[in-house]
Amino acid sequence: MAVEVRWDEKICAHAGVCVKSLPQVFKVEDGKFVITPSAASDQEIRATVAKCPSGALTIGGN
């Protein structure tokens, strides 16, 4: 089961670190931010979330 990624659009700085680091998971489609956690390993996702400069991305769930 893939990790749950949460995104807080209110604090997002739109730096694009996530999109550049892991584009198969984090992307903008039709003007909306889309997260597809099943497209990468938990380790890759956690590493990318840790790089978020604004802290808008967090890991949730179990």
Sequence and secondary structure as in RCSB ss.txt:
>XXXX:A:sequence
MAVEVRWDEKICAHAGVCVKSLPQVFKVEDGKFVITPSAASDQEIRATVAKCPSGALTIGGN
>XXXX:A:secstr
   EEEE TTT     HHHHH TTTEEEETTEEEE GGGS HHHHHHHHHT SSS EEEE  
